[in-house]
Amino acid sequence: MTAMDDGQIWLAPDRARRGGADLTLAGEAVGASRRGVGGEIAAASAQRPWGRDDIGAAFDKQYRGYEETLLRVWEALGRSLEGLGSDVVRSVAATVETDEINGRQLGEIPHQHHTSHRYLR
C-alpha cells in the first residue's frame, strides 16, 4: 500500500482502498462465521452432549468458560477487522484530500525570484 523511499512515504490510494475494503469484507465473513458456526457450537453445547452426571457437570463447568471466551473473542475479531477496514478507507480518503488541498495551495503561491544576488557585487 505504501513504500518508503528516502524518508518519504508513497501511498497507492487505490491499492490501500482495496486493502481496506478487503479487511471490511474479511471482518464481515468472520462475523458471519461466528454467528453461523459459533451459534451452532453454542446450541450444541447447550444440549450438554457430555452428560449431566458428575463427570459431565465437571466438564461443563470447565468448558463453558472456554466456549464463552472463544465466542466473545471470535465476535470481537470480526468487529475489529470491519472497523480497521473502514478506518483504512477513511484514512486514505483523508490523506488524498489533504494532499490535493496542499498541492493546490502550493500552486497558488506566487513565484518570487530572489534578487539578493544583485547586491552581492
All heavy atoms as an XYZ file, in Angstrom:
926
protein
N       0.814     -1.187      0.000
C       0.000      0.000      0.000
C       0.862      1.257      0.000
O       0.534      2.222     -0.638
C      -0.930      0.002      1.202
C      -2.032     -0.996      1.108
S      -3.120     -0.828      2.520
C      -3.687     -2.492      2.617
N       1.939      1.191      0.751
C       2.838      2.336      0.810
C       4.262      1.819      0.708
O       4.540      0.666      0.969
C       2.690      3.121      2.119
O       3.010      2.264      3.193
C       1.309      3.694      2.283
N       5.135      2.715      0.341
C       6.554      2.378      0.319
C       7.321      3.577      0.833
O       6.910      4.713      0.628
C       6.985      2.032     -1.099
N       8.413      3.308      1.512
C       9.249      4.402      1.997
C      10.494      4.462      1.134
O      11.134      3.447      0.880
C       9.626      4.189      3.448
C       8.502      4.528      4.382
S       9.065      4.726      6.071
C       9.916      6.259      6.014
N      10.799      5.648      0.692
C      11.987      5.863     -0.109
C      12.587      7.183      0.328
O      11.948      8.224      0.210
C      11.608      5.892     -1.589
C      12.806      6.005     -2.507
O      13.907      5.607     -2.084
O      12.639      6.491     -3.633
N      13.790      7.130      0.845
C      14.470      8.346      1.301
C      13.646      9.119      2.320
O      13.565     10.342      2.268
C      14.813      9.250      0.111
C      15.798      8.574     -0.834
O      16.629      7.780     -0.357
O      15.730      8.845     -2.042
N      12.971      8.417      3.218
C      12.212      9.084      4.272
C      10.844      9.577      3.848
O      10.135     10.169      4.640
N      10.478      9.337      2.597
C       9.151      9.759      2.134
C       8.245      8.540      2.047
O       8.699      7.439      1.753
C       9.245     10.429      0.762
C      10.007     11.726      0.782
C      10.019     12.388     -0.593
O       9.657     11.795     -1.587
N      10.453     13.622     -0.620
N       6.981      8.751      2.316
C       6.003      7.673      2.231
C       5.191      7.880      0.960
O       4.640      8.960      0.730
C       5.065      7.661      3.456
C       5.873      7.391      4.714
C       3.969      6.618      3.279
C       5.065      7.451      5.989
N       5.140      6.847      0.131
C       4.361      6.898     -1.100
C       3.136      6.022     -0.910
O       3.246      4.856     -0.566
C       5.193      6.424     -2.280
C       6.382      7.299     -2.501
C       7.645      7.118     -2.023
C       6.384      8.550     -3.186
N       8.444      8.162     -2.386
C       7.708      9.058     -3.110
C       5.422      9.294     -3.876
C       8.081     10.255     -3.684
C       5.797     10.479     -4.453
C       7.109     10.954     -4.358
N       1.980      6.574     -1.137
C       0.717      5.872     -0.938
C       0.113      5.532     -2.285
O       0.012      6.401     -3.157
C      -0.247      6.770     -0.143
C      -1.666      6.263      0.043
C      -1.676      5.038      0.955
C      -2.539      7.356      0.639
N      -0.272      4.293     -2.454
C      -1.016      3.862     -3.640
C      -2.483      3.838     -3.215
O      -2.957      2.826     -2.682
C      -0.543      2.501     -4.106
N      -3.209      4.953     -3.412
C      -4.561      5.069     -2.858
C      -5.518      3.957     -3.275
O      -6.250      3.437     -2.435
C      -5.059      6.426     -3.363
C      -3.843      7.174     -3.752
C      -2.815      6.158     -4.132
N      -5.496      3.579     -4.535
C      -6.430      2.541     -4.983
C      -6.136      1.205     -4.307
O      -7.048      0.513     -3.863
C      -6.381      2.391     -6.503
C      -6.970      3.602     -7.216
O      -7.776      4.335     -6.595
O      -6.630      3.818     -8.392
N      -4.850      0.859     -4.208
C      -4.477     -0.381     -3.523
C      -4.845     -0.327     -2.048
O      -5.339     -1.305     -1.479
C      -2.974     -0.620     -3.637
C      -2.569     -1.410     -4.843
C      -1.095     -1.676     -4.852
N      -0.772     -2.798     -3.977
C       0.460     -3.132     -3.664
N       1.474     -2.438     -4.096
N       0.687     -4.171     -2.888
N      -4.596      0.798     -1.417
C      -4.904      0.940      0.006
C      -6.412      0.870      0.244
O      -6.863      0.233      1.197
C      -4.341      2.251      0.540
N      -7.186      1.512     -0.641
C      -8.658      1.439     -0.506
C      -9.140      0.001     -0.671
O      -9.996     -0.467      0.078
C      -9.336      2.346     -1.528
C      -9.446      3.790     -1.095
C     -10.374      4.574     -2.036
N      -9.739      4.941     -3.280
C      -8.987      6.032     -3.467
N      -8.778      6.863     -2.474
N      -8.457      6.282     -4.633
N      -8.587     -0.706     -1.665
C      -8.976     -2.113     -1.868
C      -8.592     -2.951     -0.656
O      -9.347     -3.829     -0.235
C      -8.324     -2.679     -3.130
C      -9.013     -2.266     -4.418
C      -8.539     -3.084     -5.610
N      -7.098     -3.081     -5.797
C      -6.419     -2.175     -6.497
N      -7.056     -1.171     -7.073
N      -5.112     -2.271     -6.620
N      -7.408     -2.676     -0.091
C      -6.989     -3.394      1.114
C      -7.942     -3.151      2.271
O      -8.305     -4.075      3.000
N      -8.362     -1.891      2.429
C      -9.330     -1.567      3.482
C     -10.662     -2.254      3.250
O     -11.268     -2.798      4.184
N     -11.110     -2.231      1.998
C     -12.382     -2.899      1.665
C     -12.265     -4.401      1.913
O     -13.209     -5.029      2.423
C     -12.759     -2.618      0.215
N     -11.106     -4.986      1.581
C     -10.895     -6.417      1.838
C     -10.918     -6.728      3.329
O     -11.459     -7.753      3.744
C      -9.568     -6.883      1.230
C      -9.612     -6.968     -0.297
O     -10.713     -6.885     -0.884
O      -8.526     -7.102     -0.901
N     -10.340     -5.843      4.137
C     -10.389     -6.039      5.593
C     -11.831     -5.997      6.094
O     -12.219     -6.808      6.944
C      -9.569     -4.965      6.309
C      -8.071     -5.178      6.371
C      -7.376     -3.930      6.922
C      -7.736     -6.384      7.232
N     -12.601     -5.058      5.576
C     -14.012     -4.972      5.969
C     -14.750     -6.251      5.599
O     -15.502     -6.809      6.410
C     -14.682     -3.751      5.312
O     -14.005     -2.563      5.759
C     -16.153     -3.651      5.673
N     -14.525     -6.732      4.368
C     -15.174     -7.975      3.934
C     -14.727     -9.165      4.784
O     -15.540    -10.029      5.123
C     -14.882     -8.239      2.455
C     -15.527     -7.276      1.462
C     -15.012     -7.541      0.051
C     -17.044     -7.377      1.519
N     -13.444     -9.194      5.134
C     -12.940    -10.280      5.989
C     -13.617    -10.230      7.357
O     -14.003    -11.266      7.901
C     -11.425    -10.179      6.139
N     -13.773     -9.028      7.893
C     -14.460     -8.880      9.178
C     -15.903     -9.331      9.110
O     -16.401     -9.991     10.030
N     -16.563     -8.989      8.009
C     -17.947     -9.434      7.837
C     -18.023    -10.955      7.750
O     -18.924    -11.575      8.315
C     -18.550     -8.789      6.593
C     -18.781     -7.295      6.736
C     -19.171     -6.619      5.423
O     -19.220     -7.294      4.366
O     -19.422     -5.398      5.455
N     -17.053    -11.567      7.049
C     -17.029    -13.026      6.921
C     -16.764    -13.691      8.277
O     -17.401    -14.696      8.618
C     -15.965    -13.450      5.904
N     -15.838    -13.125      9.045
C     -15.552    -13.665     10.381
C     -16.796    -13.540     11.257
O     -17.161    -14.477     11.978
C     -14.335    -12.955     11.021
C     -14.205    -13.296     12.501
C     -13.055    -13.324     10.283
N     -17.473    -12.389     11.191
C     -18.697    -12.198     11.977
C     -19.795    -13.169     11.562
O     -20.488    -13.737     12.415
N     -19.947    -13.381     10.251
C     -20.966    -14.323      9.768
C     -20.633    -15.744     10.217
O     -21.527    -16.506     10.625
C     -21.067    -14.246      8.242
N     -19.348    -16.087     10.178
C     -18.923    -17.405     10.638
C     -19.209    -17.567     12.129
O     -19.682    -18.614     12.573
C     -17.431    -17.575     10.361
O     -16.962    -18.789     10.870
N     -18.938    -16.504     12.894
C     -19.218    -16.560     14.336
C     -20.704    -16.781     14.589
O     -21.091    -17.594     15.427
C     -18.729    -15.270     15.001
C     -19.309    -14.916     16.367
C     -19.214    -16.033     17.383
N     -19.916    -15.725     18.596
C     -21.141    -16.170     18.895
N     -21.823    -16.921     18.059
N     -21.684    -15.867     20.050
N     -21.530    -16.040     13.851
C     -22.974    -16.195     14.056
C     -23.456    -17.573     13.603
O     -24.302    -18.176     14.261
C     -23.737    -15.090     13.327
C     -23.570    -13.718     13.981
C     -24.411    -12.639     13.322
N     -24.054    -12.412     11.921
C     -23.033    -11.661     11.503
N     -22.248    -11.073     12.392
N     -22.791    -11.500     10.215
N     -22.902    -18.073     12.502
C     -23.326    -19.375     11.977
C     -22.740    -20.531     12.765
O     -23.414    -21.162     13.574
N     -21.473    -20.798     12.537
C     -20.804    -21.929     13.188
C     -20.745    -21.730     14.697
O     -21.001    -22.666     15.465
C     -19.381    -22.132     12.604
C     -18.627    -23.217     13.355
C     -19.444    -22.453     11.125
N     -20.420    -20.514     15.118
C     -20.363    -20.240     16.558
C     -21.714    -20.449     17.224
O     -21.782    -20.967     18.348
N     -22.771    -20.049     16.531
C     -24.115    -20.272     17.061
C     -24.438    -21.752     17.166
O     -25.064    -22.202     18.139
N     -23.992    -22.519     16.175
C     -24.207    -23.973     16.207
C     -23.439    -24.612     17.365
O     -23.953    -25.519     18.034
C     -23.771    -24.599     14.877
C     -24.659    -24.220     13.708
C     -24.115    -24.711     12.378
O     -23.222    -25.602     12.380
O     -24.562    -24.207     11.347
N     -22.216    -24.132     17.590
C     -21.421    -24.650     18.712
C     -22.137    -24.374     20.029
O     -22.280    -25.261     20.879
C     -20.010    -24.035     18.714
C     -19.201    -24.554     17.526
C     -19.286    -24.297     20.037
C     -17.883    -23.831     17.296
N     -22.617    -23.142     20.193
C     -23.310    -22.771     21.435
C     -24.589    -23.585     21.603
O     -24.895    -24.053     22.714
C     -23.610    -21.273     21.439
N     -25.332    -23.764     20.512
C     -26.581    -24.529     20.593
C     -26.305    -25.995     20.927
O     -27.009    -26.599     21.753
C     -27.348    -24.416     19.281
N     -25.260    -26.555     20.320
C     -24.938    -27.959     20.585
C     -24.485    -28.155     22.028
O     -24.877    -29.127     22.685
C     -23.856    -28.438     19.610
N     -23.666    -27.230     22.519
C     -23.177    -27.396     23.888
C     -24.277    -27.161     24.912
O     -24.229    -27.704     26.018
C     -21.986    -26.480     24.155
O     -22.386    -25.121     24.183
N     -25.293    -26.376     24.535
C     -26.422    -26.152     25.458
C     -27.172    -27.459     25.724
O     -27.801    -27.611     26.779
C     -27.369    -25.106     24.887
N     -27.047    -28.400     24.797
C     -27.703    -29.709     24.966
C     -26.897    -30.621     25.914
O     -27.370    -31.689     26.279
C     -27.863    -30.400     23.606
C     -28.702    -29.616     22.621
C     -30.101    -29.367     23.138
O     -30.779    -30.286     23.631
N     -30.548    -28.122     23.043
N     -25.708    -30.173     26.268
C     -24.806    -30.904     27.164
C     -24.610    -32.357     26.712
O     -24.938    -33.305     27.431
C     -25.312    -30.832     28.594
C     -25.285    -29.406     29.123
C     -25.835    -29.270     30.489
N     -24.977    -29.972     31.455
C     -25.107    -29.875     32.747
N     -26.049    -29.107     33.264
N     -24.310    -30.530     33.554
N     -24.039    -32.521     25.518
C     -23.863    -33.883     24.994
C     -22.895    -34.731     25.814
O     -22.855    -35.949     25.654
C     -23.315    -33.642     23.576
C     -22.689    -32.293     23.619
C     -23.499    -31.508     24.616
N     -22.180    -34.126     26.709
C     -21.230    -34.859     27.556
C     -21.905    -35.459     28.773
O     -21.272    -36.122     29.567
C     -20.079    -33.942     27.990
C     -20.529    -32.544     28.288
C     -21.083    -32.065     29.432
C     -20.494    -31.444     27.383
N     -21.395    -30.746     29.314
C     -21.043    -30.322     28.050
C     -20.065    -31.282     26.075
C     -21.169    -29.073     27.456
C     -20.184    -30.037     25.487
C     -20.730    -28.947     26.176
N     -23.192    -35.185     28.935
C     -23.962    -35.799     30.011
C     -24.181    -34.855     31.185
O     -23.592    -33.781     31.272
N     -25.070    -35.312     32.078
C     -25.429    -34.486     33.218
C     -25.006    -35.122     34.540
O     -25.404    -34.672     35.608
C     -26.927    -34.212     33.201
C     -27.342    -33.424     31.968
C     -28.849    -33.188     31.921
N     -29.262    -32.602     30.659
C     -29.171    -31.315     30.346
N     -28.687    -30.460     31.212
N     -29.571    -30.882     29.176
N     -24.218    -36.164     34.444
C     -23.712    -36.786     35.673
C     -22.585    -35.918     36.245
O     -22.320    -34.831     35.749
C     -23.242    -38.221     35.395
C     -22.137    -38.292     34.353
O     -21.695    -37.228     33.853
O     -21.710    -39.417     34.030
N     -21.924    -36.399     37.283
C     -20.862    -35.614     37.935
C     -19.720    -35.282     36.969
O     -19.202    -34.163     36.968
C     -20.309    -36.364     39.154
C     -21.310    -36.445     40.295
O     -22.308    -35.677     40.256
O     -21.099    -37.242     41.223
N     -19.324    -36.264     36.172
C     -18.235    -36.041     35.223
C     -18.674    -35.029     34.158
O     -17.926    -34.109     33.813
C     -17.777    -37.371     34.583
C     -17.177    -38.267     35.653
C     -16.785    -37.113     33.451
C     -16.889    -39.680     35.194
N     -19.892    -35.178     33.650
C     -20.427    -34.239     32.659
C     -20.553    -32.832     33.234
O     -20.250    -31.838     32.557
N     -20.974    -32.727     34.479
C     -21.105    -31.417     35.133
C     -19.741    -30.763     35.309
O     -19.591    -29.544     35.097
C     -21.810    -31.566     36.478
N     -18.741    -31.554     35.678
C     -17.383    -31.014     35.842
C     -16.848    -30.541     34.492
O     -16.232    -29.466     34.397
C     -16.462    -32.069     36.451
N     -17.080    -31.337     33.455
C     -16.642    -30.940     32.117
C     -17.352    -29.658     31.695
O     -16.721    -28.722     31.198
C     -16.925    -32.057     31.099
C     -16.541    -31.676     29.709
C     -15.247    -31.837     29.260
C     -17.482    -31.123     28.840
C     -14.884    -31.469     27.972
C     -17.124    -30.748     27.545
C     -15.817    -30.922     27.117
N     -18.657    -29.606     31.897
C     -19.450    -28.436     31.510
C     -18.955    -27.180     32.209
O     -18.840    -26.116     31.586
C     -20.930    -28.676     31.850
C     -21.826    -27.575     31.324
O     -21.922    -27.419     30.091
O     -22.414    -26.840     32.155
N     -18.633    -27.300     33.478
C     -18.157    -26.147     34.246
C     -16.873    -25.587     33.631
O     -16.731    -24.371     33.489
C     -17.923    -26.559     35.700
C     -17.492    -25.430     36.586
C     -17.333    -25.897     38.018
C     -16.902    -24.756     38.904
N     -16.697    -25.185     40.286
N     -15.945    -26.462     33.263
C     -14.692    -26.016     32.651
C     -14.918    -25.531     31.211
O     -14.378    -24.510     30.804
C     -13.664    -27.161     32.648
C     -13.171    -27.531     34.014
C     -12.438    -26.363     34.668
O     -11.598    -25.723     34.055
N     -12.764    -26.084     35.919
N     -15.704    -26.271     30.470
C     -15.910    -25.983     29.052
C     -16.599    -24.640     28.831
O     -16.223    -23.892     27.938
C     -16.733    -27.115     28.416
C     -17.124    -26.816     26.997
C     -16.226    -27.005     25.960
C     -18.398    -26.335     26.699
C     -16.573    -26.725     24.649
C     -18.754    -26.047     25.389
C     -17.844    -26.242     24.367
O     -18.190    -25.951     23.086
N     -17.598    -24.333     29.615
C     -18.386    -23.096     29.407
C     -17.514    -21.845     29.381
O     -17.713    -20.965     28.555
C     -19.466    -22.944     30.477
C     -20.595    -23.894     30.367
C     -21.401    -23.631     29.140
N     -22.362    -24.711     29.027
C     -23.103    -24.918     27.986
N     -23.016    -24.119     26.957
N     -23.936    -25.913     27.959
N     -16.590    -21.755     30.285
C     -15.714    -20.583     30.322
C     -14.915    -20.436     29.045
O     -14.795    -19.339     28.482
N     -14.352    -21.550     28.569
C     -13.583    -21.513     27.322
C     -14.477    -21.186     26.127
O     -14.105    -20.411     25.250
C     -12.855    -22.843     27.090
C     -11.764    -23.096     28.084
C     -11.832    -24.181     28.954
C     -10.650    -22.260     28.166
C     -10.818    -24.423     29.873
C      -9.635    -22.484     29.079
C      -9.737    -23.573     29.934
O      -8.732    -23.803     30.842
N     -15.643    -21.794     26.104
C     -16.574    -21.542     24.997
C     -16.984    -20.069     24.968
O     -16.952    -19.439     23.902
C     -17.821    -22.422     25.138
C     -18.846    -22.160     24.042
C     -20.171    -22.831     24.327
O     -20.781    -22.520     25.384
O     -20.580    -23.651     23.496
N     -17.342    -19.529     26.107
C     -17.756    -18.122     26.159
C     -16.625    -17.202     25.713
O     -16.852    -16.247     24.963
C     -18.215    -17.758     27.572
C     -19.537    -18.375     27.958
C     -19.886    -18.181     29.429
O     -19.161    -17.433     30.141
O     -20.868    -18.796     29.881
N     -15.410    -17.496     26.160
C     -14.255    -16.680     25.764
C     -14.027    -16.773     24.261
O     -13.847    -15.751     23.584
C     -12.990    -17.122     26.520
O     -13.218    -16.952     27.916
C     -11.779    -16.310     26.096
N     -14.044    -17.980     23.732
C     -13.846    -18.176     22.302
C     -14.900    -17.424     21.488
O     -14.560    -16.700     20.544
C     -13.892    -19.664     21.950
C     -13.920    -19.956     20.439
C     -12.568    -19.655     19.820
C     -14.346    -21.386     20.177
N     -16.145    -17.570     21.844
C     -17.211    -16.927     21.083
C     -17.137    -15.403     21.183
O     -17.362    -14.700     20.200
C     -18.580    -17.443     21.539
C     -18.842    -18.935     21.262
C     -20.189    -19.358     21.851
C     -18.751    -19.267     19.790
N     -16.787    -14.896     22.344
C     -16.662    -13.452     22.539
C     -15.494    -12.885     21.720
O     -15.630    -11.867     21.042
C     -16.504    -13.129     24.030
C     -16.576    -11.652     24.357
C     -16.568    -11.354     25.854
N     -15.445    -11.969     26.560
C     -15.542    -13.010     27.396
N     -16.717    -13.546     27.662
N     -14.475    -13.499     28.003
N     -14.355    -13.573     21.759
C     -13.178    -13.123     21.008
C     -13.424    -13.242     19.505
O     -13.039    -12.363     18.735
C     -11.919    -13.917     21.440
C     -10.752    -13.665     20.514
C     -11.546    -13.566     22.874
N     -14.083    -14.289     19.085
C     -14.414    -14.509     17.672
C     -15.267    -13.348     17.154
O     -15.012    -12.790     16.099
C     -15.143    -15.824     17.571
C     -15.352    -16.431     16.216
C     -15.107    -15.872     14.993
C     -15.856    -17.739     15.961
N     -15.444    -16.751     14.006
C     -15.905    -17.915     14.567
C     -16.297    -18.774     16.771
C     -16.371    -19.093     13.976
C     -16.749    -19.943     16.178
C     -16.783    -20.098     14.799
N     -16.254    -12.975     17.936
C     -17.127    -11.848     17.568
C     -16.344    -10.531     17.542
O     -16.476     -9.728     16.622
C     -18.287    -11.759     18.562
C     -19.316    -10.713     18.215
C     -20.482    -10.735     19.197
O     -20.782    -11.789     19.791
O     -21.095     -9.670     19.372
N     -15.507    -10.319     18.546
C     -14.713     -9.085     18.620
C     -13.725     -8.993     17.460
O     -13.493     -7.906     16.916
C     -13.966     -9.016     19.954
N     -13.159    -10.120     17.060
C     -12.237    -10.133     15.921
C     -12.949     -9.666     14.657
O     -12.426     -8.840     13.912
C     -11.643    -11.531     15.724
C     -10.761    -11.696     14.492
C      -9.534    -10.795     14.570
C     -10.359    -13.160     14.322
N     -14.147    -10.167     14.419
C     -14.907     -9.744     13.243
C     -15.183     -8.249     13.260
O     -14.973     -7.553     12.257
N     -15.627     -7.747     14.403
C     -15.899     -6.303     14.519
C     -14.626     -5.482     14.333
O     -14.642     -4.433     13.687
C     -16.526     -5.988     15.875
C     -18.002     -6.322     15.977
C     -18.639     -5.690     17.216
N     -17.846     -5.829     18.423
C     -17.952     -6.811     19.314
N     -18.834     -7.759     19.147
N     -17.182     -6.830     20.383
N     -13.522     -5.965     14.898
C     -12.257     -5.235     14.792
C     -11.777     -5.168     13.347
O     -11.311     -4.121     12.888
C     -11.186     -5.892     15.658
O     -11.527     -5.776     17.018
N     -11.863     -6.272     12.635
C     -11.454     -6.269     11.225
C     -12.324     -5.326     10.404
O     -11.823     -4.576      9.558
C     -11.510     -7.681     10.640
C     -10.420     -8.636     11.096
C     -10.721    -10.063     10.625
C      -9.065     -8.181     10.594
N     -13.634     -5.363     10.644
C     -14.529     -4.447      9.926
C     -14.158     -2.997     10.216
O     -14.077     -2.173      9.309
C     -15.982     -4.686     10.348
C     -16.618     -5.892      9.715
C     -18.099     -5.990     10.055
O     -18.857     -5.070      9.678
O     -18.478     -6.985     10.712
N     -13.946     -2.697     11.494
C     -13.595     -1.330     11.886
C     -12.263     -0.899     11.311
O     -12.110      0.236     10.840
N     -11.285     -1.799     11.322
C      -9.972     -1.483     10.764
C     -10.088     -1.193      9.267
O      -9.499     -0.232      8.774
C      -8.998     -2.632     11.021
C      -7.576     -2.452     10.509
C      -6.922     -1.220     11.145
C      -6.759     -3.700     10.805
N     -10.855     -1.999      8.570
C     -11.047     -1.766      7.138
C     -11.671     -0.415      6.865
O     -11.215      0.332      5.987
N     -12.688     -0.066      7.624
C     -13.335      1.246      7.467
C     -12.363      2.370      7.787
O     -12.326      3.390      7.093
C     -14.556      1.349      8.386
O     -15.528      0.400      8.024
N     -11.555      2.171      8.832
C     -10.562      3.188      9.207
C      -9.532      3.386      8.098
O      -9.123      4.517      7.825
C      -9.850      2.803     10.503
C     -10.747      2.897     11.727
O     -11.849      3.477     11.629
O     -10.346      2.367     12.785
N      -9.101      2.308      7.473
C      -8.126      2.409      6.386
C      -8.712      3.218      5.233
O      -8.070      4.135      4.705
C      -7.682      1.010      5.894
C      -6.950      1.098      4.560
C      -6.812      0.322      6.936
N      -9.941      2.893      4.846
C     -10.583      3.601      3.729
C     -10.724      5.085      4.058
O     -10.406      5.944      3.230
C     -11.943      2.956      3.383
C     -12.727      3.798      2.387
C     -11.728      1.542      2.828
N     -11.172      5.409      5.275
C     -11.300      6.814      5.677
C      -9.951      7.514      5.709
O      -9.812      8.662      5.293
C     -11.988      6.934      7.039
C     -13.495      6.857      6.978
C     -14.150      7.297      8.285
N     -13.642      6.609      9.463
C     -14.067      5.415      9.885
N     -14.996      4.788      9.226
N     -13.564      4.876     10.976
N      -8.943      6.826      6.210
C      -7.604      7.402      6.293
C      -7.045      7.698      4.905
O      -6.440      8.755      4.683
C      -6.680      6.440      7.044
O      -5.372      6.939      7.080
N      -7.243      6.792      3.983
C      -6.769      7.013      2.613
C      -7.481      8.214      2.007
O      -6.844      9.088      1.410
C      -6.989      5.755      1.739
C      -6.745      6.059      0.263
C      -6.083      4.628      2.210
N      -8.795      8.286      2.186
C      -9.550      9.415      1.640
C      -9.054     10.732      2.235
O      -8.854     11.713      1.511
C     -11.048      9.229      1.903
N      -8.829     10.754      3.540
C      -8.360     11.981      4.196
C      -6.960     12.344      3.733
O      -6.659     13.523      3.501
C      -8.388     11.808      5.715
N      -6.102     11.351      3.569
C      -4.729     11.607      3.126
C      -4.718     12.166      1.706
O      -4.015     13.141      1.416
C      -3.886     10.314      3.196
O      -3.878      9.864      4.553
C      -2.475     10.545      2.717
N      -5.491     11.555      0.823
C      -5.560     12.023     -0.569
C      -6.132     13.432     -0.618
O      -5.601     14.305     -1.320
C      -6.387     11.046     -1.436
C      -6.712     11.645     -2.795
C      -5.645      9.724     -1.590
N      -7.194     13.676      0.147
C      -7.806     15.008      0.160
C      -6.811     16.052      0.674
O      -6.669     17.132      0.086
C      -9.064     15.006      1.030
C      -9.750     16.357      1.088
C     -10.974     16.357      1.997
O     -11.353     15.299      2.521
O     -11.543     17.441      2.198
N      -6.115     15.738      1.752
C      -5.129     16.672      2.302
C      -4.019     16.943      1.299
O      -3.609     18.090      1.109
C      -4.530     16.102      3.605
O      -5.586     15.925      4.551
C      -3.479     17.012      4.187
N      -3.562     15.897      0.638
C      -2.505     16.052     -0.354
C      -2.974     16.941     -1.510
O      -2.228     17.812     -1.973
C      -2.067     14.683     -0.870
C      -0.838     14.761     -1.732
O       0.153     15.368     -1.292
O      -0.865     14.208     -2.847
N      -4.205     16.740     -1.958
C      -4.733     17.556     -3.057
C      -4.888     19.018     -2.646
O      -4.539     19.928     -3.401
C      -6.071     16.997     -3.540
C      -5.923     15.685     -4.286
C      -7.257     15.016     -4.581
O      -8.315     15.475     -4.079
O      -7.238     13.997     -5.304
N      -5.383     19.247     -1.443
C      -5.540     20.623     -0.943
C      -4.176     21.298     -0.832
O      -3.991     22.434     -1.280
C      -6.276     20.639      0.422
C      -7.746     20.271      0.229
C      -6.139     21.994      1.099
C      -8.491     19.995      1.526
N      -3.209     20.592     -0.251
C      -1.866     21.163     -0.113
C      -1.243     21.433     -1.479
O      -0.569     22.454     -1.660
C      -0.969     20.240      0.707
C      -1.355     20.207      2.173
O      -2.029     21.109      2.664
N      -0.944     19.167      2.860
N      -1.471     20.543     -2.435
C      -0.945     20.751     -3.776
C      -1.530     21.994     -4.426
O      -0.815     22.776     -5.064
N      -2.840     22.185     -4.246
C      -3.484     23.395     -4.808
C      -2.945     24.645     -4.134
O      -2.660     25.648     -4.793
C      -5.005     23.315     -4.641
C      -5.674     22.440     -5.664
C      -7.179     22.623     -5.690
N      -7.815     22.384     -4.402
C      -8.253     21.187     -3.994
N      -8.113     20.139     -4.755
N      -8.817     21.056     -2.820
N      -2.796     24.589     -2.803
C      -2.296     25.765     -2.087
C      -0.862     26.090     -2.485
O      -0.515     27.255     -2.639
C      -2.398     25.550     -0.576
C      -3.825     25.579     -0.078
C      -3.948     25.248      1.394
O      -3.018     24.724      2.010
N      -5.101     25.536      1.969
N      -0.055     25.087     -2.676
C       1.313     25.333     -3.120
C       1.329     25.927     -4.526
O       2.152     26.780     -4.835
C       2.142     24.049     -3.089
C       2.584     23.574     -1.712
C       3.256     22.204     -1.819
C       3.513     24.576     -1.065
N       0.406     25.484     -5.360
C       0.319     26.011     -6.717
C      -0.130     27.454     -6.756
O       0.108     28.161     -7.742
N      -0.790     27.909     -5.700
C      -1.281     29.294     -5.646
C      -0.239     30.274     -5.126
O      -0.423     31.482     -5.194
C      -2.533     29.369     -4.764
C      -3.718     28.615     -5.352
C      -4.870     28.491     -4.371
O      -4.775     29.010     -3.236
O      -5.881     27.867     -4.740
N       0.868     29.782     -4.612
C       1.909     30.671     -4.088
C       2.602     31.326     -5.276
O       3.074     30.644     -6.184
C       2.940     29.886     -3.241
C       2.256     29.301     -2.007
C       4.118     30.790     -2.857
C       3.150     28.393     -1.196
N       2.634     32.665     -5.278
C       3.290     33.348     -6.405
C       4.784     33.012     -6.424
O       5.428     32.918     -5.393
C       3.076     34.832     -6.128
C       2.314     34.934     -4.861
C       2.103     33.572     -4.298
N       5.284     32.821     -7.609
C       6.715     32.536     -7.766
C       7.475     33.846     -7.648
O       7.274     34.768     -8.413
C       6.988     31.895     -9.134
C       6.339     30.566     -9.269
N       6.815     29.437     -8.645
C       5.224     30.177     -9.928
C       6.048     28.422     -8.933
N       5.063     28.841     -9.709
N       8.316     33.931     -6.662
C       9.119     35.139     -6.457
C      10.578     34.786     -6.683
O      11.057     33.768     -6.188
C       8.921     35.691     -5.049
C       7.492     36.119     -4.813
C       7.325     36.722     -3.424
O       8.285     36.923     -2.717
N       6.106     37.020     -3.072
N      11.246     35.602     -7.432
C      12.659     35.382     -7.688
C      13.453     36.198     -6.702
O      13.171     37.360     -6.464
C      13.006     35.802     -9.119
C      12.227     35.035    -10.137
N      12.504     33.728    -10.429
C      11.151     35.363    -10.899
C      11.657     33.298    -11.348
N      10.819     34.275    -11.646
N      14.410     35.572     -6.129
C      15.270     36.294     -5.193
C      16.213     37.199     -5.983
O      16.858     36.769     -6.921
C      16.077     35.318     -4.330
C      15.197     34.521     -3.421
N      14.660     35.051     -2.283
C      14.742     33.261     -3.503
C      13.930     34.142     -1.679
N      13.956     33.039     -2.411
N      16.234     38.457     -5.622
C      17.098     39.412     -6.319
C      18.311     39.764     -5.471
O      19.054     40.652     -5.813
C      16.306     40.695     -6.653
O      15.770     41.212     -5.436
C      15.200     40.407     -7.635
N      18.488     39.044     -4.400
C      19.600     39.363     -3.495
C      20.948     39.215     -4.180
O      21.909     39.853     -3.778
C      19.532     38.497     -2.243
O      19.607     37.153     -2.596
N      21.034     38.423     -5.226
C      22.324     38.244     -5.886
C      22.793     39.527     -6.576
O      23.964     39.714     -6.804
C      22.254     37.091     -6.904
C      21.351     37.366     -8.061
N      19.994     37.245     -7.974
C      21.622     37.788     -9.310
C      19.445     37.542     -9.140
N      20.419     37.878     -9.984
N      21.886     40.423     -6.861
C      22.271     41.709     -7.485
C      23.103     42.534     -6.532
O      23.922     43.321     -6.944
C      21.043     42.503     -7.887
C      20.276     41.885     -9.016
C      19.118     42.799     -9.378
N      18.117     42.046    -10.090
C      16.908     42.476    -10.338
N      16.529     43.672     -9.913
N      16.071     41.751    -11.000
N      22.847     42.376     -5.275
C      23.507     43.232     -4.290
C      24.835     42.655     -3.804
O      25.478     43.219     -2.974
C      22.566     43.471     -3.098
C      21.279     44.123     -3.535
C      20.107     43.395     -3.536
C      21.252     45.452     -3.948
C      18.924     43.979     -3.949
C      20.073     46.048     -4.369
C      18.911     45.306     -4.355
O      17.741     45.864     -4.763
N      25.181     41.504     -4.331
C      26.409     40.885     -3.872
C      27.637     41.323     -4.679
O      28.723     40.885     -4.436
C      26.287     39.360     -3.939
C      25.242     38.748     -3.019
C      25.144     37.257     -3.232
C      25.577     39.037     -1.568
N      27.502     42.212     -5.603
C      28.627     42.623     -6.459
C      29.608     43.427     -5.714
O      29.707     44.142     -4.926
C      28.118     43.461     -7.623
C      27.285     42.628     -8.521
C      26.882     43.473     -9.689
N      25.836     42.767    -10.390
C      25.503     43.042    -11.596
N      26.099     43.971    -12.255
N      24.554     42.390    -12.168
